[in-house]
Amino acid sequence: MDQKQNAAMNQAIDLLINNDTDISTLLKEDGLLKQLTKRLVENALQSEMNNHLGYDKYCHTDSDNVRNGKMELTLAKV
């Protein structure tokens, strides 16, 4: 992380801490910590999926492989 990103991160953390925020609201069941963790995990999983497949979600290519789940499929009866 470069100096500019580090400064921005520190500023965001300072806003949370110095904003007279009650610490219990950060740590309660649906508090900020849970929401932050959820978004971090979702973003990490999305990045991992993009890297694994080689393209972003909803990025249409010439391939028949569509990732958005909106492609019609024909099933053969056995």
PyMOL Python script that loads the backbone (N, CA, C, O; Angstrom):
from pymol import cmd

cmd.read_pdbstr("""\
ATOM      1  N   MET A   1       0.848  -1.166   0.000  1.00  0.00           N
ATOM      2  CA  MET A   1       0.000   0.000   0.000  1.00  0.00           C
ATOM      3  C   MET A   1       0.896   1.233   0.000  1.00  0.00           C
ATOM      4  O   MET A   1       1.815   1.350   0.811  1.00  0.00           O
ATOM      5  N   ASP A   2       0.617   2.140  -0.915  1.00  0.00           N
ATOM      6  CA  ASP A   2       1.455   3.329  -0.988  1.00  0.00           C
ATOM      7  C   ASP A   2       1.019   4.351   0.060  1.00  0.00           C
ATOM      8  O   ASP A   2       0.027   4.160   0.763  1.00  0.00           O
ATOM      9  N   GLN A   3       1.765   5.413   0.145  1.00  0.00           N
ATOM     10  CA  GLN A   3       1.551   6.422   1.182  1.00  0.00           C
ATOM     11  C   GLN A   3       0.190   7.108   1.037  1.00  0.00           C
ATOM     12  O   GLN A   3      -0.458   7.412   2.038  1.00  0.00           O
ATOM     13  N   LYS A   4      -0.244   7.351  -0.201  1.00  0.00           N
ATOM     14  CA  LYS A   4      -1.525   8.021  -0.436  1.00  0.00           C
ATOM     15  C   LYS A   4      -2.689   7.141   0.019  1.00  0.00           C
ATOM     16  O   LYS A   4      -3.626   7.626   0.653  1.00  0.00           O
ATOM     17  N   GLN A   5      -2.628   5.844  -0.307  1.00  0.00           N
ATOM     18  CA  GLN A   5      -3.681   4.923   0.110  1.00  0.00           C
ATOM     19  C   GLN A   5      -3.693   4.766   1.621  1.00  0.00           C
ATOM     20  O   GLN A   5      -4.759   4.705   2.235  1.00  0.00           O
ATOM     21  N   ASN A   6      -2.518   4.699   2.219  1.00  0.00           N
ATOM     22  CA  ASN A   6      -2.411   4.563   3.661  1.00  0.00           C
ATOM     23  C   ASN A   6      -3.002   5.780   4.367  1.00  0.00           C
ATOM     24  O   ASN A   6      -3.685   5.638   5.382  1.00  0.00           O
ATOM     25  N   ALA A   7      -2.745   6.961   3.840  1.00  0.00           N
ATOM     26  CA  ALA A   7      -3.288   8.185   4.429  1.00  0.00           C
ATOM     27  C   ALA A   7      -4.809   8.208   4.317  1.00  0.00           C
ATOM     28  O   ALA A   7      -5.491   8.612   5.259  1.00  0.00           O
ATOM     29  N   ALA A   8      -5.348   7.780   3.175  1.00  0.00           N
ATOM     30  CA  ALA A   8      -6.798   7.744   2.991  1.00  0.00           C
ATOM     31  C   ALA A   8      -7.439   6.746   3.950  1.00  0.00           C
ATOM     32  O   ALA A   8      -8.500   7.018   4.513  1.00  0.00           O
ATOM     33  N   MET A   9      -6.804   5.596   4.140  1.00  0.00           N
ATOM     34  CA  MET A   9      -7.318   4.584   5.056  1.00  0.00           C
ATOM     35  C   MET A   9      -7.302   5.102   6.487  1.00  0.00           C
ATOM     36  O   MET A   9      -8.269   4.920   7.227  1.00  0.00           O
ATOM     37  N   ASN A  10      -6.213   5.743   6.874  1.00  0.00           N
ATOM     38  CA  ASN A  10      -6.122   6.303   8.220  1.00  0.00           C
ATOM     39  C   ASN A  10      -7.166   7.388   8.438  1.00  0.00           C
ATOM     40  O   ASN A  10      -7.733   7.494   9.525  1.00  0.00           O
ATOM     41  N   GLN A  11      -7.423   8.191   7.418  1.00  0.00           N
ATOM     42  CA  GLN A  11      -8.432   9.241   7.533  1.00  0.00           C
ATOM     43  C   GLN A  11      -9.824   8.634   7.715  1.00  0.00           C
ATOM     44  O   GLN A  11     -10.612   9.134   8.519  1.00  0.00           O
ATOM     45  N   ALA A  12     -10.134   7.575   6.986  1.00  0.00           N
ATOM     46  CA  ALA A  12     -11.431   6.918   7.121  1.00  0.00           C
ATOM     47  C   ALA A  12     -11.594   6.306   8.510  1.00  0.00           C
ATOM     48  O   ALA A  12     -12.669   6.389   9.103  1.00  0.00           O
ATOM     49  N   ILE A  13     -10.540   5.699   9.023  1.00  0.00           N
ATOM     50  CA  ILE A  13     -10.590   5.110  10.364  1.00  0.00           C
ATOM     51  C   ILE A  13     -10.757   6.200  11.410  1.00  0.00           C
ATOM     52  O   ILE A  13     -11.527   6.040  12.357  1.00  0.00           O
ATOM     53  N   ASP A  14     -10.044   7.306  11.248  1.00  0.00           N
ATOM     54  CA  ASP A  14     -10.172   8.424  12.184  1.00  0.00           C
ATOM     55  C   ASP A  14     -11.588   8.987  12.191  1.00  0.00           C
ATOM     56  O   ASP A  14     -12.102   9.351  13.248  1.00  0.00           O
ATOM     57  N   LEU A  15     -12.221   9.061  11.027  1.00  0.00           N
ATOM     58  CA  LEU A  15     -13.602   9.535  10.963  1.00  0.00           C
ATOM     59  C   LEU A  15     -14.526   8.640  11.775  1.00  0.00           C
ATOM     60  O   LEU A  15     -15.419   9.133  12.465  1.00  0.00           O
ATOM     61  N   LEU A  16     -14.324   7.351  11.700  1.00  0.00           N
ATOM     62  CA  LEU A  16     -15.152   6.417  12.457  1.00  0.00           C
ATOM     63  C   LEU A  16     -14.916   6.537  13.955  1.00  0.00           C
ATOM     64  O   LEU A  16     -15.859   6.518  14.746  1.00  0.00           O
ATOM     65  N   ILE A  17     -13.663   6.659  14.331  1.00  0.00           N
ATOM     66  CA  ILE A  17     -13.319   6.674  15.752  1.00  0.00           C
ATOM     67  C   ILE A  17     -13.617   8.022  16.397  1.00  0.00           C
ATOM     68  O   ILE A  17     -14.147   8.065  17.507  1.00  0.00           O
ATOM     69  N   ASN A  18     -13.291   9.109  15.733  1.00  0.00           N
ATOM     70  CA  ASN A  18     -13.398  10.439  16.324  1.00  0.00           C
ATOM     71  C   ASN A  18     -14.758  11.092  16.147  1.00  0.00           C
ATOM     72  O   ASN A  18     -14.933  12.253  16.517  1.00  0.00           O
ATOM     73  N   ASN A  19     -15.707  10.388  15.600  1.00  0.00           N
ATOM     74  CA  ASN A  19     -17.012  10.968  15.325  1.00  0.00           C
ATOM     75  C   ASN A  19     -17.972  10.776  16.495  1.00  0.00           C
ATOM     76  O   ASN A  19     -19.185  10.715  16.297  1.00  0.00           O
ATOM     77  N   ASP A  20     -17.437  10.679  17.717  1.00  0.00           N
ATOM     78  CA  ASP A  20     -18.244  10.445  18.914  1.00  0.00           C
ATOM     79  C   ASP A  20     -19.158   9.242  18.746  1.00  0.00           C
ATOM     80  O   ASP A  20     -20.288   9.237  19.233  1.00  0.00           O
ATOM     81  N   THR A  21     -18.668   8.240  18.064  1.00  0.00           N
ATOM     82  CA  THR A  21     -19.434   7.025  17.841  1.00  0.00           C
ATOM     83  C   THR A  21     -19.322   6.133  19.060  1.00  0.00           C
ATOM     84  O   THR A  21     -18.232   5.891  19.579  1.00  0.00           O
ATOM     85  N   ASP A  22     -20.471   5.649  19.508  1.00  0.00           N
ATOM     86  CA  ASP A  22     -20.491   4.712  20.619  1.00  0.00           C
ATOM     87  C   ASP A  22     -19.901   3.389  20.134  1.00  0.00           C
ATOM     88  O   ASP A  22     -20.342   2.846  19.121  1.00  0.00           O
ATOM     89  N   ILE A  23     -18.923   2.880  20.839  1.00  0.00           N
ATOM     90  CA  ILE A  23     -18.236   1.663  20.404  1.00  0.00           C
ATOM     91  C   ILE A  23     -19.189   0.479  20.335  1.00  0.00           C
ATOM     92  O   ILE A  23     -18.950  -0.458  19.573  1.00  0.00           O
ATOM     93  N   SER A  24     -20.261   0.501  21.115  1.00  0.00           N
ATOM     94  CA  SER A  24     -21.209  -0.620  21.076  1.00  0.00           C
ATOM     95  C   SER A  24     -21.927  -0.694  19.734  1.00  0.00           C
ATOM     96  O   SER A  24     -22.323  -1.779  19.308  1.00  0.00           O
ATOM     97  N   THR A  25     -22.103   0.450  19.058  1.00  0.00           N
ATOM     98  CA  THR A  25     -22.746   0.413  17.744  1.00  0.00           C
ATOM     99  C   THR A  25     -21.830  -0.208  16.698  1.00  0.00           C
ATOM    100  O   THR A  25     -22.301  -0.753  15.700  1.00  0.00           O
ATOM    101  N   LEU A  26     -20.531  -0.128  16.924  1.00  0.00           N
ATOM    102  CA  LEU A  26     -19.586  -0.743  15.998  1.00  0.00           C
ATOM    103  C   LEU A  26     -19.538  -2.255  16.161  1.00  0.00           C
ATOM    104  O   LEU A  26     -19.312  -2.986  15.197  1.00  0.00           O
ATOM    105  N   LEU A  27     -19.752  -2.719  17.386  1.00  0.00           N
ATOM    106  CA  LEU A  27     -19.564  -4.134  17.685  1.00  0.00           C
ATOM    107  C   LEU A  27     -20.858  -4.913  17.863  1.00  0.00           C
ATOM    108  O   LEU A  27     -20.809  -6.124  18.077  1.00  0.00           O
ATOM    109  N   LYS A  28     -22.012  -4.261  17.781  1.00  0.00           N
ATOM    110  CA  LYS A  28     -23.265  -4.994  17.985  1.00  0.00           C
ATOM    111  C   LYS A  28     -23.507  -5.966  16.832  1.00  0.00           C
ATOM    112  O   LYS A  28     -22.747  -5.995  15.864  1.00  0.00           O
ATOM    113  N   GLU A  29     -24.571  -6.762  16.944  1.00  0.00           N
ATOM    114  CA  GLU A  29     -24.818  -7.869  16.011  1.00  0.00           C
ATOM    115  C   GLU A  29     -24.811  -7.443  14.546  1.00  0.00           C
ATOM    116  O   GLU A  29     -24.175  -8.104  13.725  1.00  0.00           O
ATOM    117  N   ASP A  30     -25.490  -6.373  14.202  1.00  0.00           N
ATOM    118  CA  ASP A  30     -25.513  -5.887  12.822  1.00  0.00           C
ATOM    119  C   ASP A  30     -24.764  -4.565  12.699  1.00  0.00           C
ATOM    120  O   ASP A  30     -25.150  -3.688  11.926  1.00  0.00           O
ATOM    121  N   GLY A  31     -23.708  -4.439  13.460  1.00  0.00           N
ATOM    122  CA  GLY A  31     -22.959  -3.197  13.499  1.00  0.00           C
ATOM    123  C   GLY A  31     -22.002  -3.029  12.336  1.00  0.00           C
ATOM    124  O   GLY A  31     -21.960  -3.831  11.404  1.00  0.00           O
ATOM    125  N   LEU A  32     -21.254  -1.978  12.428  1.00  0.00           N
ATOM    126  CA  LEU A  32     -20.329  -1.597  11.368  1.00  0.00           C
ATOM    127  C   LEU A  32     -19.268  -2.666  11.111  1.00  0.00           C
ATOM    128  O   LEU A  32     -18.911  -2.923   9.961  1.00  0.00           O
ATOM    129  N   LEU A  33     -18.771  -3.280  12.164  1.00  0.00           N
ATOM    130  CA  LEU A  33     -17.735  -4.300  11.995  1.00  0.00           C
ATOM    131  C   LEU A  33     -18.252  -5.469  11.162  1.00  0.00           C
ATOM    132  O   LEU A  33     -17.542  -5.972  10.291  1.00  0.00           O
ATOM    133  N   LYS A  34     -19.477  -5.903  11.424  1.00  0.00           N
ATOM    134  CA  LYS A  34     -20.060  -7.007  10.658  1.00  0.00           C
ATOM    135  C   LYS A  34     -20.273  -6.608   9.199  1.00  0.00           C
ATOM    136  O   LYS A  34     -19.979  -7.386   8.292  1.00  0.00           O
ATOM    137  N   GLN A  35     -20.778  -5.406   8.976  1.00  0.00           N
ATOM    138  CA  GLN A  35     -21.011  -4.938   7.609  1.00  0.00           C
ATOM    139  C   GLN A  35     -19.698  -4.794   6.841  1.00  0.00           C
ATOM    140  O   GLN A  35     -19.615  -5.152   5.666  1.00  0.00           O
ATOM    141  N   LEU A  36     -18.690  -4.276   7.504  1.00  0.00           N
ATOM    142  CA  LEU A  36     -17.378  -4.116   6.872  1.00  0.00           C
ATOM    143  C   LEU A  36     -16.778  -5.475   6.519  1.00  0.00           C
ATOM    144  O   LEU A  36     -16.250  -5.659   5.423  1.00  0.00           O
ATOM    145  N   THR A  37     -16.861  -6.419   7.446  1.00  0.00           N
ATOM    146  CA  THR A  37     -16.347  -7.764   7.197  1.00  0.00           C
ATOM    147  C   THR A  37     -17.077  -8.413   6.038  1.00  0.00           C
ATOM    148  O   THR A  37     -16.455  -9.051   5.189  1.00  0.00           O
ATOM    149  N   LYS A  38     -18.395  -8.258   5.995  1.00  0.00           N
ATOM    150  CA  LYS A  38     -19.208  -8.838   4.922  1.00  0.00           C
ATOM    151  C   LYS A  38     -18.778  -8.294   3.563  1.00  0.00           C
ATOM    152  O   LYS A  38     -18.591  -9.057   2.615  1.00  0.00           O
ATOM    153  N   ARG A  39     -18.625  -6.989   3.470  1.00  0.00           N
ATOM    154  CA  ARG A  39     -18.238  -6.383   2.189  1.00  0.00           C
ATOM    155  C   ARG A  39     -16.827  -6.789   1.774  1.00  0.00           C
ATOM    156  O   ARG A  39     -16.569  -7.010   0.591  1.00  0.00           O
ATOM    157  N   LEU A  40     -15.919  -6.887   2.732  1.00  0.00           N
ATOM    158  CA  LEU A  40     -14.557  -7.312   2.415  1.00  0.00           C
ATOM    159  C   LEU A  40     -14.534  -8.743   1.882  1.00  0.00           C
ATOM    160  O   LEU A  40     -13.848  -9.033   0.902  1.00  0.00           O
ATOM    161  N   VAL A  41     -15.283  -9.634   2.527  1.00  0.00           N
ATOM    162  CA  VAL A  41     -15.324 -11.029   2.088  1.00  0.00           C
ATOM    163  C   VAL A  41     -15.982 -11.137   0.719  1.00  0.00           C
ATOM    164  O   VAL A  41     -15.491 -11.867  -0.142  1.00  0.00           O
ATOM    165  N   GLU A  42     -17.093 -10.419   0.502  1.00  0.00           N
ATOM    166  CA  GLU A  42     -17.772 -10.460  -0.795  1.00  0.00           C
ATOM    167  C   GLU A  42     -16.868  -9.949  -1.915  1.00  0.00           C
ATOM    168  O   GLU A  42     -16.811 -10.546  -2.990  1.00  0.00           O
ATOM    169  N   ASN A  43     -16.168  -8.856  -1.665  1.00  0.00           N
ATOM    170  CA  ASN A  43     -15.254  -8.316  -2.679  1.00  0.00           C
ATOM    171  C   ASN A  43     -14.099  -9.273  -2.959  1.00  0.00           C
ATOM    172  O   ASN A  43     -13.684  -9.428  -4.107  1.00  0.00           O
ATOM    173  N   ALA A  44     -13.580  -9.913  -1.914  1.00  0.00           N
ATOM    174  CA  ALA A  44     -12.491 -10.873  -2.109  1.00  0.00           C
ATOM    175  C   ALA A  44     -12.966 -12.068  -2.924  1.00  0.00           C
ATOM    176  O   ALA A  44     -12.257 -12.526  -3.820  1.00  0.00           O
ATOM    177  N   LEU A  45     -14.166 -12.581  -2.624  1.00  0.00           N
ATOM    178  CA  LEU A  45     -14.705 -13.716  -3.375  1.00  0.00           C
ATOM    179  C   LEU A  45     -14.985 -13.343  -4.824  1.00  0.00           C
ATOM    180  O   LEU A  45     -14.727 -14.132  -5.732  1.00  0.00           O
ATOM    181  N   GLN A  46     -15.514 -12.137  -5.041  1.00  0.00           N
ATOM    182  CA  GLN A  46     -15.790 -11.684  -6.405  1.00  0.00           C
ATOM    183  C   GLN A  46     -14.492 -11.552  -7.199  1.00  0.00           C
ATOM    184  O   GLN A  46     -14.436 -11.942  -8.365  1.00  0.00           O
ATOM    185  N   SER A  47     -13.461 -11.010  -6.579  1.00  0.00           N
ATOM    186  CA  SER A  47     -12.162 -10.878  -7.248  1.00  0.00           C
ATOM    187  C   SER A  47     -11.565 -12.241  -7.559  1.00  0.00           C
ATOM    188  O   SER A  47     -10.979 -12.444  -8.622  1.00  0.00           O
ATOM    189  N   GLU A  48     -11.716 -13.170  -6.627  1.00  0.00           N
ATOM    190  CA  GLU A  48     -11.207 -14.520  -6.852  1.00  0.00           C
ATOM    191  C   GLU A  48     -11.938 -15.190  -8.017  1.00  0.00           C
ATOM    192  O   GLU A  48     -11.313 -15.861  -8.838  1.00  0.00           O
ATOM    193  N   MET A  49     -13.263 -15.011  -8.090  1.00  0.00           N
ATOM    194  CA  MET A  49     -14.041 -15.596  -9.182  1.00  0.00           C
ATOM    195  C   MET A  49     -13.654 -14.966 -10.516  1.00  0.00           C
ATOM    196  O   MET A  49     -13.504 -15.672 -11.513  1.00  0.00           O
ATOM    197  N   ASN A  50     -13.492 -13.641 -10.543  1.00  0.00           N
ATOM    198  CA  ASN A  50     -13.069 -12.959 -11.767  1.00  0.00           C
ATOM    199  C   ASN A  50     -11.715 -13.479 -12.238  1.00  0.00           C
ATOM    200  O   ASN A  50     -11.512 -13.718 -13.428  1.00  0.00           O
ATOM    201  N   ASN A  51     -10.802 -13.649 -11.304  1.00  0.00           N
ATOM    202  CA  ASN A  51      -9.471 -14.140 -11.645  1.00  0.00           C
ATOM    203  C   ASN A  51      -9.535 -15.580 -12.148  1.00  0.00           C
ATOM    204  O   ASN A  51      -8.853 -15.935 -13.110  1.00  0.00           O
ATOM    205  N   HIS A  52     -10.342 -16.397 -11.506  1.00  0.00           N
ATOM    206  CA  HIS A  52     -10.451 -17.808 -11.884  1.00  0.00           C
ATOM    207  C   HIS A  52     -11.061 -17.971 -13.277  1.00  0.00           C
ATOM    208  O   HIS A  52     -10.570 -18.762 -14.083  1.00  0.00           O
ATOM    209  N   LEU A  53     -12.137 -17.220 -13.561  1.00  0.00           N
ATOM    210  CA  LEU A  53     -12.816 -17.343 -14.849  1.00  0.00           C
ATOM    211  C   LEU A  53     -12.128 -16.558 -15.954  1.00  0.00           C
ATOM    212  O   LEU A  53     -12.242 -16.905 -17.130  1.00  0.00           O
ATOM    213  N   GLY A  54     -11.421 -15.509 -15.586  1.00  0.00           N
ATOM    214  CA  GLY A  54     -10.709 -14.720 -16.579  1.00  0.00           C
ATOM    215  C   GLY A  54     -11.518 -13.565 -17.141  1.00  0.00           C
ATOM    216  O   GLY A  54     -11.063 -12.895 -18.068  1.00  0.00           O
ATOM    217  N   TYR A  55     -12.714 -13.314 -16.600  1.00  0.00           N
ATOM    218  CA  TYR A  55     -13.511 -12.165 -17.036  1.00  0.00           C
ATOM    219  C   TYR A  55     -14.446 -11.740 -15.912  1.00  0.00           C
ATOM    220  O   TYR A  55     -14.748 -12.524 -15.013  1.00  0.00           O
ATOM    221  N   ASP A  56     -14.905 -10.477 -15.970  1.00  0.00           N
ATOM    222  CA  ASP A  56     -15.773  -9.927 -14.937  1.00  0.00           C
ATOM    223  C   ASP A  56     -17.206 -10.389 -15.115  1.00  0.00           C
ATOM    224  O   ASP A  56     -17.611 -10.810 -16.199  1.00  0.00           O
ATOM    225  N   LYS A  57     -17.961 -10.305 -14.038  1.00  0.00           N
ATOM    226  CA  LYS A  57     -19.380 -10.633 -14.070  1.00  0.00           C
ATOM    227  C   LYS A  57     -20.092  -9.680 -15.026  1.00  0.00           C
ATOM    228  O   LYS A  57     -19.794  -8.486 -15.053  1.00  0.00           O
ATOM    229  N   TYR A  58     -21.016 -10.199 -15.798  1.00  0.00           N
ATOM    230  CA  TYR A  58     -21.812  -9.460 -16.789  1.00  0.00           C
ATOM    231  C   TYR A  58     -20.975  -8.957 -17.960  1.00  0.00           C
ATOM    232  O   TYR A  58     -21.456  -8.149 -18.754  1.00  0.00           O
ATOM    233  N   CYS A  59     -19.747  -9.412 -18.080  1.00  0.00           N
ATOM    234  CA  CYS A  59     -18.898  -9.033 -19.203  1.00  0.00           C
ATOM    235  C   CYS A  59     -19.133 -10.047 -20.315  1.00  0.00           C
ATOM    236  O   CYS A  59     -18.647 -11.176 -20.246  1.00  0.00           O
ATOM    237  N   HIS A  60     -19.876  -9.644 -21.337  1.00  0.00           N
ATOM    238  CA  HIS A  60     -20.219 -10.562 -22.415  1.00  0.00           C
ATOM    239  C   HIS A  60     -19.067 -10.665 -23.406  1.00  0.00           C
ATOM    240  O   HIS A  60     -18.481  -9.665 -23.820  1.00  0.00           O
ATOM    241  N   THR A  61     -18.770 -11.877 -23.762  1.00  0.00           N
ATOM    242  CA  THR A  61     -17.720 -12.142 -24.736  1.00  0.00           C
ATOM    243  C   THR A  61     -18.316 -12.970 -25.866  1.00  0.00           C
ATOM    244  O   THR A  61     -19.522 -13.215 -25.889  1.00  0.00           O
ATOM    245  N   ASP A  62     -17.497 -13.392 -26.780  1.00  0.00           N
ATOM    246  CA  ASP A  62     -17.953 -14.228 -27.885  1.00  0.00           C
ATOM    247  C   ASP A  62     -18.200 -15.667 -27.441  1.00  0.00           C
ATOM    248  O   ASP A  62     -18.719 -16.475 -28.211  1.00  0.00           O
ATOM    249  N   SER A  63     -17.839 -15.980 -26.233  1.00  0.00           N
ATOM    250  CA  SER A  63     -17.986 -17.332 -25.714  1.00  0.00           C
ATOM    251  C   SER A  63     -19.449 -17.643 -25.395  1.00  0.00           C
ATOM    252  O   SER A  63     -20.236 -16.736 -25.124  1.00  0.00           O
ATOM    253  N   ASP A  64     -19.806 -18.923 -25.430  1.00  0.00           N
ATOM    254  CA  ASP A  64     -21.149 -19.353 -25.040  1.00  0.00           C
ATOM    255  C   ASP A  64     -21.301 -19.396 -23.529  1.00  0.00           C
ATOM    256  O   ASP A  64     -22.417 -19.526 -23.024  1.00  0.00           O
ATOM    257  N   ASN A  65     -20.214 -19.291 -22.811  1.00  0.00           N
ATOM    258  CA  ASN A  65     -20.252 -19.353 -21.361  1.00  0.00           C
ATOM    259  C   ASN A  65     -20.671 -17.992 -20.813  1.00  0.00           C
ATOM    260  O   ASN A  65     -19.908 -17.028 -20.882  1.00  0.00           O
ATOM    261  N   VAL A  66     -21.888 -17.914 -20.267  1.00  0.00           N
ATOM    262  CA  VAL A  66     -22.413 -16.668 -19.720  1.00  0.00           C
ATOM    263  C   VAL A  66     -22.530 -16.824 -18.216  1.00  0.00           C
ATOM    264  O   VAL A  66     -23.054 -17.823 -17.725  1.00  0.00           O
ATOM    265  N   ARG A  67     -22.047 -15.847 -17.499  1.00  0.00           N
ATOM    266  CA  ARG A  67     -21.946 -15.947 -16.056  1.00  0.00           C
ATOM    267  C   ARG A  67     -23.118 -15.317 -15.313  1.00  0.00           C
ATOM    268  O   ARG A  67     -23.209 -15.474 -14.095  1.00  0.00           O
ATOM    269  N   ASN A  68     -24.010 -14.620 -15.987  1.00  0.00           N
ATOM    270  CA  ASN A  68     -25.067 -13.919 -15.271  1.00  0.00           C
ATOM    271  C   ASN A  68     -26.302 -14.772 -15.024  1.00  0.00           C
ATOM    272  O   ASN A  68     -27.242 -14.297 -14.387  1.00  0.00           O
ATOM    273  N   GLY A  69     -26.338 -15.996 -15.496  1.00  0.00           N
ATOM    274  CA  GLY A  69     -27.452 -16.894 -15.230  1.00  0.00           C
ATOM    275  C   GLY A  69     -28.679 -16.612 -16.063  1.00  0.00           C
ATOM    276  O   GLY A  69     -29.750 -17.122 -15.737  1.00  0.00           O
ATOM    277  N   LYS A  70     -28.583 -15.833 -17.112  1.00  0.00           N
ATOM    278  CA  LYS A  70     -29.738 -15.441 -17.913  1.00  0.00           C
ATOM    279  C   LYS A  70     -29.790 -16.138 -19.267  1.00  0.00           C
ATOM    280  O   LYS A  70     -30.602 -15.772 -20.116  1.00  0.00           O
ATOM    281  N   MET A  71     -28.950 -17.119 -19.477  1.00  0.00           N
ATOM    282  CA  MET A  71     -28.919 -17.805 -20.759  1.00  0.00           C
ATOM    283  C   MET A  71     -29.878 -18.993 -20.727  1.00  0.00           C
ATOM    284  O   MET A  71     -29.885 -19.757 -19.762  1.00  0.00           O
ATOM    285  N   GLU A  72     -30.679 -19.150 -21.767  1.00  0.00           N
ATOM    286  CA  GLU A  72     -31.597 -20.275 -21.830  1.00  0.00           C
ATOM    287  C   GLU A  72     -30.835 -21.542 -22.171  1.00  0.00           C
ATOM    288  O   GLU A  72     -29.928 -21.540 -23.004  1.00  0.00           O
ATOM    289  N   LEU A  73     -31.220 -22.615 -21.515  1.00  0.00           N
ATOM    290  CA  LEU A  73     -30.606 -23.905 -21.764  1.00  0.00           C
ATOM    291  C   LEU A  73     -31.683 -24.887 -22.195  1.00  0.00           C
ATOM    292  O   LEU A  73     -32.816 -24.816 -21.719  1.00  0.00           O
ATOM    293  N   THR A  74     -31.344 -25.785 -23.073  1.00  0.00           N
ATOM    294  CA  THR A  74     -32.255 -26.835 -23.492  1.00  0.00           C
ATOM    295  C   THR A  74     -31.760 -28.141 -22.904  1.00  0.00           C
ATOM    296  O   THR A  74     -30.618 -28.546 -23.127  1.00  0.00           O
ATOM    297  N   LEU A  75     -32.632 -28.797 -22.149  1.00  0.00           N
ATOM    298  CA  LEU A  75     -32.264 -30.051 -21.520  1.00  0.00           C
ATOM    299  C   LEU A  75     -32.814 -31.203 -22.335  1.00  0.00           C
ATOM    300  O   LEU A  75     -33.955 -31.159 -22.794  1.00  0.00           O
ATOM    301  N   ALA A  76     -32.020 -32.214 -22.512  1.00  0.00           N
ATOM    302  CA  ALA A  76     -32.455 -33.403 -23.237  1.00  0.00           C
ATOM    303  C   ALA A  76     -33.033 -34.402 -22.242  1.00  0.00           C
ATOM    304  O   ALA A  76     -32.440 -34.663 -21.196  1.00  0.00           O
ATOM    305  N   LYS A  77     -34.203 -34.964 -22.579  1.00  0.00           N
ATOM    306  CA  LYS A  77     -34.809 -35.979 -21.719  1.00  0.00           C
ATOM    307  C   LYS A  77     -34.134 -37.308 -21.982  1.00  0.00           C
ATOM    308  O   LYS A  77     -33.847 -37.666 -23.124  1.00  0.00           O
ATOM    309  N   VAL A  78     -33.891 -38.017 -20.924  1.00  0.00           N
ATOM    310  CA  VAL A  78     -33.228 -39.317 -21.052  1.00  0.00           C
ATOM    311  C   VAL A  78     -34.224 -40.419 -20.817  1.00  0.00           C
ATOM    312  O   VAL A  78     -33.869 -41.596 -20.879  1.00  0.00           O
TER     313      VAL A  78
END
""", "prot")
cmd.dss("prot")
cmd.show_as("cartoon", "prot")
cmd.util.cbc("prot")
cmd.orient("prot")
